[in-house]
Amino acid sequence: MAPPDNFDDDASPLPCVGGLVAGTLALMTTWAAPHPNAAADVAQQRDLLARKIVSNLFFLQNHPAVGAPLQQVLRNVHARWVSIQQQSAHPAVPPAPTPPAAHAAARLH
């Protein structure tokens, strides 16, 4: 699909780094403890979440507001999440067990 004739890449605002980081951390948290009553099963949730995490990390590592040292960290994290996403798409190893909600909440405090 081609962009509209009046589309200007330079006019499109970039997402803010803070918003991308916050959203990515929320996705990672949900990947670690998928919602037990979701319409999708745990494997489907993790696959979809991993895809979005990989995407966000790609945009973060290439964001102009991110300095070189953090870009390197994000490249490493992105590579790891690409591997996780590939494993979730073709699971050879069972996914990590989902901790009970009470234990997961306790670890956050």
RABELJO-V344758 format. One record per residue. N is the residue number from 1. PHI is phi in whole degrees, 0 to 359 (none if undefined). OMEGA is omega in radians with two decimals (NA if undefined). D_FIRST is the distance of its C-alpha to the first C-alpha in Angstrom with 1 decimal. Layout:
N_PHI_OMEGA_D_FIRST + N_PHI_OMEGA_D_FIRST
This chain:
1_none_-3.12_0.0 + 2_276_3.08_3.8 + 3_292_3.11_6.6 + 4_298_-3.11_9.2 + 5_301_-3.10_12.0 + 6_269_-3.12_14.4 + 7_284_3.13_12.7 + 8_229_-3.12_15.4 + 9_305_-3.09_15.3 + 10_290_-3.13_19.1 + 11_278_-3.13_19.3 + 12_285_3.14_17.6 + 13_289_3.06_20.6 + 14_280_3.04_21.2 + 15_293_3.13_22.5 + 16_288_-3.10_26.2 + 17_300_-3.13_27.7 + 18_301_3.12_30.2 + 19_295_3.10_27.6 + 20_295_3.12_25.6 + 21_296_-3.12_29.0 + 22_299_3.13_30.2 + 23_296_-3.14_27.2 + 24_293_3.09_27.2 + 25_296_3.08_31.0 + 26_296_3.10_30.6 + 27_297_3.14_28.1 + 28_296_3.11_30.6 + 29_296_3.13_33.4 + 30_291_3.09_31.8 + 31_299_-3.11_30.9 + 32_292_-3.13_34.6 + 33_223_-3.12_35.9 + 34_300_-3.13_33.4 + 35_290_-3.06_34.2 + 36_290_-3.09_36.6 + 37_255_-3.13_35.8 + 38_289_3.12_32.0 + 39_294_3.12_30.3 + 40_268_3.09_28.9 + 41_286_-3.05_31.6 + 42_302_-3.13_32.3 + 43_297_3.12_30.4 + 44_294_3.11_27.2 + 45_301_-3.09_27.7 + 46_295_3.11_28.3 + 47_297_-3.13_25.3 + 48_295_3.13_22.9 + 49_296_-3.14_24.9 + 50_297_3.11_25.0 + 51_299_-3.13_21.3 + 52_290_3.09_21.0 + 53_298_3.12_24.1 + 54_301_3.13_22.7 + 55_298_-3.14_19.6 + 56_299_-3.14_22.0 + 57_295_3.07_24.4 + 58_299_-3.12_21.9 + 59_293_3.11_21.1 + 60_295_-3.09_24.8 + 61_291_3.14_25.9 + 62_252_-3.11_23.7 + 63_287_-3.11_24.5 + 64_294_3.14_26.6 + 65_274_-3.12_29.2 + 66_262_-3.14_30.1 + 67_287_-3.07_33.0 + 68_303_-3.14_33.4 + 69_298_3.13_35.7 + 70_290_3.08_33.4 + 71_300_3.12_30.4 + 72_295_3.08_32.5 + 73_300_-3.13_33.3 + 74_295_3.06_29.7 + 75_298_3.13_28.8 + 76_294_3.13_31.6 + 77_294_3.11_30.7 + 78_301_3.14_27.0 + 79_300_3.13_28.2 + 80_294_-3.14_30.5 + 81_288_3.03_27.9 + 82_299_3.10_25.6 + 83_297_3.12_28.7 + 84_298_-3.13_29.3 + 85_297_3.12_25.8 + 86_295_3.10_26.2 + 87_292_-3.13_29.6 + 88_288_3.09_28.5 + 89_285_3.14_25.9 + 90_226_-3.03_28.7 + 91_293_3.01_31.9 + 92_261_3.14_34.9 + 93_242_3.13_36.8 + 94_300_3.13_37.3 + 95_296_3.12_35.6 + 96_301_3.14_38.0 + 97_296_3.11_40.1 + 98_272_-3.14_39.2 + 99_289_3.05_42.2 + 100_301_-3.06_43.8 + 101_304_-3.11_42.7 + 102_297_-3.13_46.1 + 103_289_3.14_46.2 + 104_296_3.14_42.8 + 105_294_-3.12_43.7 + 106_295_3.14_47.0 + 107_290_-3.12_45.5 + 108_282_-3.07_43.4 + 109_253_NA_46.7
